[in-house]
Amino acid sequence: MNKDSANIILETRNLEIGYRKKKSTVCVASEINLNIEPGELTAVIGINGAGKSTLLKTLSGVIQNIKGQVIIKNKNIFTLTPSELSKHIGLVLTEQAVSKNLSVIELVALGRQPYTNWIGTLSRKDLKRISQALDMVNIESLKNKKCHELSDGQFQKVMIARAIAQDTSIIILDEPTTHLDMYHTAYVLKLLKKLSSKTGKAILFATHEINLALQLCDKLVIIKDKKTLFGKPADLIASGNLNDLFPDELIEFDKNSSSFRIKK
């Protein structure tokens, strides 16, 4: 094993994703080959319906793959129990079913469930991880508030803190800036960038905020026409792979500014 492959924390090998419908199988994307290292921020981009959420749910073991492998720390995730998997991956879904009657600290504490005993007793180590997560996301002052009292931006930070408290090497988020305004969208994505750099966690998220992803991310996954492209933003820009992501009669990619813009 060479030095580069030894540092890979999440890898897919000829992965095919989709869903099963009665007796048939519907392929959403195939030939997916990714490799993500600790401390990297990676965005999954593509038009609506391209398969971004399906990919993230497959990578996190929520849905079964059709073919290929998903490898985390040299382990095939589909051989792991849910309890084992929860110690590798922290997952934040768009419409996650959580009770907003919980306080902030109670919701963040749920991230420690993989490590607590059967009655959920928190150890000194658990309490330390919870406190660190609140501090990292800068929501210590909100810890006693009920989640239903929070703004969308504040609640998203609480969900990120819960994933941090879970203390996994990978965090996966499905469109973490949904319902947020421009300021809070930029704030959350910069927060993810800071967290990946500071903690060494690999953070993977789906987003429609492509221009911000191009500025902040270490790597991109592009899903288009049931295929994926993977690489550093600069390399994908140089190769022209972003030029035809959207129909060109309305939106074009400007190489000079490395951003998408509306055609006038």
N, C-alpha and C positions, 0 to 999 in steps of 0.2 A: 504494500500500500504506500503510495507516495504522500508527500507532505500535504498537498492540497486535498486529496480525498480523505485523509485522516481528520481534517478540520471540518468536514461537511456534517452538518447536524440534521438536515432534512434533505432527502433525495427521492426523486421519482424515476422509475425505470420503465420506459415504454407504457406509461399509464394511459388507460382509456377510461373516461368517466361518462356517466349517463344515468339512466334509470330504467327500471323494469316495469313494463306495462302489460299486465296479464301474462301472456306467454311470450311476448316479444321484448326485445331490448332496444332502447333508443340511445344511440351514441350522441353525446354532446360535444366531446372533443377527444382526440386520440394522439398517440405519439408524444406524450407529455414527458419531457425529461428536464427536471430542475435539480439544482443543487444550491443549497443555502447554508451559509456559514454563521457562526455565532456573531452577534452584534450587527447583523445586516438588516436593513429595512427594505422590504420588498412589496411592491404594489402589483395587484392583478387588475388589468384594465381591459376594456372591450365594450362594445355596444350593449344595450339592453338585450338580455336573452342569450348572450354569447356563452354563458356557462360559468361566470365568475363564482357565484354562490355554490354551484354544484362542485366546482373544483375545491373550494375551501372546505366544504362539508365532507368531501372525500378524503382530503388530506388530514382532517381531524377525526376521521373514523365514524362520523355521524351517518354517512351512507356508504354502501359497499361499492368498491370499484367494479368495473366490467372486466378489465384485464390489467396486467402489469403490477408494479409494486410501489408502495410508499414506505420508505425506510427512514426511521428515526433512530439515531445513535446505533446504527447497525442492526436494528430490529424491525421486522415487517409489522406495521401497526395492526394488520388484520389478524395477527396471532396474539395480540395483547388483550387482556381483559379491560373493561371500562375503567376499573380502579387503577390498573397499571398505566393506561393511556392518560388518565387525568393527572398523572405525575410528570408527564412529558409535554402536554399541550394545554394551554389556557385558551379558552374559546369565548369570544364575545360575538353573538349573533345580532342581527338587526332588530328583530322583535323577540328578544329573549324573554321567556316566561319567568318573571321574578315578581315577588310581592313588593309593591311600592309602599306598603305599610311598615316595612322594615326601616330601621334607622340606617344611616350611611355606614356606621361602623358594623352593624349587624350584617349588612349585605356584603361588605368587604370581607368580613370574617368567614363567609361561606366559601371563600377561596381556599380555606384551610381544611375543608372537608376530607380531601384525600388522605390527610395525615392524622386526623383526630380519631378517638376511640368511638365505639358504637353509640355513645350518648352525646358525642360532639364536644367533649371537654377540651377547652383550649389550654395548651401548655404555655410555659413562659416563652418558648421559642415561637409558638403560634402568635402570641400577642406582640412579640417583637416584629415579626413579619408583617402583621396588620398595621402596626404603627409606621413601619418603614414605607409601606405602600401608600398610606394616607399622605405621608410627607413628600414622597416622590411626585405625587400628582397634585400636591399643594391643596388638599381638601381637609386638612386637619381641623380647620375652623368649622367645618360642616358636619363633623362626625356624629353629632347627636341629633341632627335634623332628620325628619322622616323623608324618604325618597320622593314621596308625592309632593313635597314642598319645593323640590329642586327644579331649576330650568333644564331644558334638554341638554344644554352643554355641560351643566354640572353633573347631571345623571350619567352622561357618557363618561365623564372622568371617574365617577364611582365604579362603573363597570370595568374600566381599565385598571383601576386600583385593585379590584377583586382578582383580576387576572394576574396582576403582579404578586399579590399575596399568595396566590396558588404556587408561586415559586417554581415554575416550569422553565425549561430552556427555550420553548417556543410559545409565542402568543399569536393567535389567529383571530382576525377581526373582519366581520362582513359589513362593509360600508359604515365605518364608525362615525362618519360625519353627516349621515342622513338627518334631515330636519334642522341642521345647524346653519346659521347665517355665515357670511364670508369670513368674518373675524374669527368666530369660534371654530369654523372649519380649519382655517390656517393654524389656530392655536392647538387643536387636537393633533393635527398631523405633525406639527413641530414638536409637540410633546412626545409622540411616538418615536420621532427621530432621536430626541434626547434620551429617551428610555433605552432604546436599542444600543446607543453608544455607551451609556453610563452603566448599564446592567450586563451587557454582553448577550442579552437575549436576542434570538432571531424573531423578528416581528413581520408578519405577513398579513396584508389586508387588501380587500377589494375596494375599489373606489371609482367614482366618476370624475373626481378632481384630478384630471390627468396632468394639467399644467403644473399643479403643485407637486404631484408625484414625480414629475420629471426633474424638478428642482431638488427634492429632498431625498429621494430613494437611492439606495445602492444598486438595486436590480429591479427589473420590471418583468412581469409575465403578461404577454399580449395574447388574448384569445380571439381568433378571427377565423371564420369559415371552418370550424371544427378542428383547427390546428392551433398550436401555441408557438410563440417565439419567446425566448428567454435570454436576458443579458443585461449588461449595464446600459443605462439610458444613453450615454454618449455613443456607444457602439450601435445601438438600435437606431439612433438618429442618423449616424453616418451611413448606415447601410440602406437607408430609405424605407425602413420597415414601418414607420409611422405615417408615411405619406398617404396611404390609402385606407387608414383605419376607419374613416367616415366617408360617406358619399361626398365627392368633391364639388358638387354643385352648390353646397352651402358652407362647408367648413374645410379649411385647408391647413396644412402644417407648414409653419414658417421656420425654416432652418436657421435663419439669422437670429431669431429670438428664442429658438427651441421651444415653441409653444404653438398651440392651435388657435386659430382666429376665424371669425366669421368673414366670409367673402362679401365685399361691398359691391 
